[in-house]
Amino acid sequence: MDSASSRAEIERTLQRYGATAFTYGCTTDRAAIGFEASGRRVRFELPMPERESREFCLTPTGRERTAAAATKEYEQAGRQRWRALALVIKAKLEAVGTGIVTFEEEFLAHIAGRSPLGGP
């Protein structure tokens, strides 16, 4: 699964749980996803791996990787982070949906403010 697939999965999940807006942006070192739900604006920042990091340039035994192999490792790390974010958001929304926690309890650290559109 590539990062675009994970972003699309996040958006579908948010829509299924009643999110009214969705946004995505990225820079070289981080990505962000935002949405509006339950009258709140929520934002998740996702730190992205550094392309030139040793973990991508060298094998676990310390041998240098080819440029193609390093790129493959870097892209895999990015996909892994997006997949983890998709799972986290889905789990949080499921916990809210089943009444285990409230929306505010589960998303407090990521609430960016009240939605101008209001909500419950």
N, C-alpha and C positions, 0 to 999 in steps of 0.2 A: 504494500500500500504506500503510495507516495504522499507527500505533505498536502497536495491539493485534495486528495481523497479524504484525508483526515479533516481538513477544513470543511469540506462539503458535509462530512458526517456530523461535525459539530453544528453546522448550520441546520441540518435536518433535525437533529436532536433538540436544538433550541426551539425550532418551530413547533415540534411535537409537544413541547412543554409550555407553549404559549408565549414565547419571546416575540416582541413586536418589531424589533429592529436588530440588525446585525451589521458589524463592520469588521474589517480586517486591514492591517497594515504591517509593513516590515521595513527594517533597515538591515545593514550588514550584520549587526550583532544581536538583534532581537526582533521578535514579531509580537503583535498584539491582536487580541480578539476582544471586541466589545459587543454588548447586546443590551437591550432593554427588556426587563421582565418584572412583574410584580411592582410596577411603578418605580423601578430602580434602574439606574445605569450601572452595568457591571463591566469590568475590564480585567482581562488576564494578560500579563506580559510573559512572554516565553523567551528566555535567554537562548540564543542560538550558539552553536559551537564555533570556535575560531578555526577558520579553514587551515591555517598554518600551524595548528597545534601539533605537538609531538605525537599525540595519540593517533593522528591520521598519517603522519609522515613516517613513523617507525612501527615495525611489527612489535608484538609483545616481547620478542627476544632481542630487540634492539636493532634489527636490520632495517635498512632504508627501503620504503615502499616505492614502487613506480608511481609516476604522477597519476596514472589511471587508477591504480589501487588506492592511492590516498584520496582521490576524488570520490571513489565508491564508498570508502569508510566514512568520509565527511557527510555524504548524502544520506547514508544509513543513519548516522547520528541525528541528523535533522528530522528524518522520518520518525525515528524513535521518540523524539521529544513531542512531535505533533500527535503521535498516537497516544502517548501518555496524557497529554492535555485533553484529547477527546474522551479518554476513559475517565479522567477526573471530573470533567464537566458532566458527563452522563451520570456518573455515580452520585454527584451532588444533587442533580435534578431528580433523580430517582428517590433519593432520601427525602427530599422536600415533598415530592409527589405522593409518597406513601405515609407522610405525616411523622416520620422519625425526627425531623428537625424542621424549623421554619426556614423560609428563604433567607431571612436576615442572618440567622445563626450560621447557615452554611456558606453564605457568600459575603459575610461582613468584611473580610480582608480585601475583597475585590470590588466593593461598591464604590462607584465614582460619584454618585449623587442621585438626586431624584430625577425621574424622567419628566421632561416638559409636558408630556402627554398624560401624566398622572397614572393612575392604575390602582388596583386594590391594595 
